[in-house]
Amino acid sequence: MVNALDAGLVTVFVIVIAVTSTAGVTTIEFEPGAVVDLDAAFEALAPRGANDRPHSITIPFVQGKLALGTWQQVVLVEFDTRARSRQVVIQVVGE
C-alpha cells in the first residue's frame, strides 16, 4: 500500500541515452510567448549540437501538490535536432 505524502521534494532527472545529446528539465508558465522566449534563451545557453549534459530540477510539494504557479508546468526541454532515447527518473522524498 502506498501512502500519500503531504510535504517534501520531488526531483525530476533526465537520463540521456544517446551520445552527444542534451536535454533539460525545468518549469515554465505555459503560454506561447514564454515558450518562444525559453527556446531562444536555451539556444543561446546550450546551442543544439552541444556536448551531452544531464539536467534535473527539484520542486517542493505542500499539502500533496507541487508548489508551482497556477499555469506552471514541469517540462522536458529537447535540445537536439532529431529524436533521441530518453529516460526520466522521478524521486519523491517527504512525509
N, C-alpha and C positions, 0 to 999 in steps of 0.2 A: 504494500500500500504506500502510495506517495502522498506525503503531507504537503499542503500548500505553504509556501513561505510568505511571510508578511513584509520583511525588510531585508536588504542585503545588497549584493552586487552581482551583475551579470557581465561576464566577459565574452565577447564575440571575437573570434580569431579566424582568419582565412589562411588555409594552407595552400600554397601554390605548388601544384604537382609538376607542371611543365618547367623546363629550363628556360631561363631568360624571359620570364613573365612576371607581371606585377599586378596586384590588386590591393584594395584597401577597404576598410570598414569605417563608416562614420555615421553621423546623424545629419539630417537635413530637413528644413521646413519645406515640404514638397510642394513647390509651385514653379511654373515654367521659368521665370526669371532667375530664381535661385539655382535651378538645375543647370542652366546655361552658364551662370557665374561660377558654379562649382567646377564644371567641366573645364572652363578656361583657367581657373586657379590651379587645378591639378595638372593641367597640361604644362603650365609654367614651372610648377614644383617638381613634377615627376613625368617628364616627357615620355610619350609612347616609345617603346623600344629601350627603355632604361633597364638597368640590372634588376634581378629578382630581389624583391623586398617584401617580407610578410608584414602585415599590419593588423592591429587589433584595437578594440575600443572597450572600455569598461563603463557600464551605466548603472547607477544606483536604482534600486526599486524600493518603493514605500507603499505600504498598505496593499501589497500584492501587485502593484503596477509599476512599469518602468517610469522613471522620473524624466519624462520628455514633455516638450511643449505640446499644445493642442494639435498642431499639424506636423510635428516632427515624426520622422521615421528613421529606422536603422536601415542603412543601405550598403550594399556591396558595390564598390566603385571599380569598374573594369578599366584598366589602363592599356590593355592590349588591343591590337587591331584585328584580331581573329579569336574565335572561340578557344578556350583553354579548359582543362580539367581543374576543378577547384574542390576543396573540402572545407566546409565551415564548421568550426567547433564552438559550441556554446557551453559555458560553465557557469553554474549558479551557486552562489555561496550566501547563506543567510540564516535567518531564524524565523 
